[in-house]
Amino acid sequence: MATDTTRVDGTEPLPVPGPAGRGTNGRPRGRVRRRGERGPLASFGLHLTLLVAAFIALFPPLWLLVTSFKPKSETFSLSLVADFTLDNYDHVVNDTAFLTWFGNSVLIVLVTTVVGVLISSTTGYALSRFRFPGMRPLMWTLLITQMFPMAVLIVPLYNLMSRYGLLNQPVALIVTYLTIAVPFCAWMMKGFFDTIPVSIDESGRVDGLNPFGTFWRLIMPLARPGLAVTGFYTFVTAWAEVAYATAFMTGEDNLTLAGGLQTFVNQHTQDWHLMTAAAVLIAVPATVVFGYAQRHLQSGLTAGATKS
């Protein structure tokens, strides 16, 4: 027999909660989504977007690699390698001045990287630790130089290098690449040195070290992540740059790899199969350097991004 659950005041009683995991009517209750948790549709959309982005990023270099193994007649074929060949690489290495270009690039990159890391680290350390007249204008100068597009500076720098007889000389590209890389790297190194406690400098001075000794023997070993990022950025700046290399260097024996790459495809020749093979060879050293420095890149970039 049904019982009357109406209260004395005539109102309905509050519903009695069911067992754990069930609603008031005893039916299973849906899982409550936590704040910030994505639903199935949002998760699917995110993963689909990431897959599309990964495909867009990886397809060009993979297709470049595939095309480098095709003969000239199949360069624009949409199929994979039907007639595998290494003749493209053999022709690039043995029948062109590729090794000369490689030597020129290695010389310029090594000097630029070493000098760039040294100047950037000392400048960043001075801005981080010392207060001197003209410090703020110097910081603004380093920042403002990053605002000028590369194309705007080609003509003034070309006239300057021509006046001093530096065209077709490695020093012209070395100086130019340093003007590009050092301002950014100095700012980044300042942010990294700001994260190193000043007490380490003070302990070095107590032990009788001069400011340079403190910097070289105590601070530099702690700054390896920042130095790795600086070195990698300077390396990429000098290794992959095209505009200045083609403007300042003429003649087959003076070209760098970036300039030499343009000799395969121009108004007279269209050797795309050779260009892809040369591009793959050029990418190998950059990949090796990145693989060596990548363990320091994340911590170095993060430290260099902190606000002083």
Secondary structure by P-SEA (a helix, b strand, c coil): cccccccccccccccccccccccccccccccccccccccaaaaaaaaaaaaaaaaaacaaaaaaaaaaaccccccccccccccccaaaaaaaacccaaaaaaaaaaaaaaaaaaaaaaaaaaaaaaaacccccaaaaaaaaaaaaaacccccaaaaaaaaaaaacccccaaaaaaaaaaacaaaaaaaaaaaaaaccaaaaaaaaaacccaaaaacccccccaaaaaaaaaaaaaaaaacccaaaaaaccccccccaaaaaaccccccccaaaaaaaaaaaaaaaaaaaaaaaccaaaaaaaaaaccc
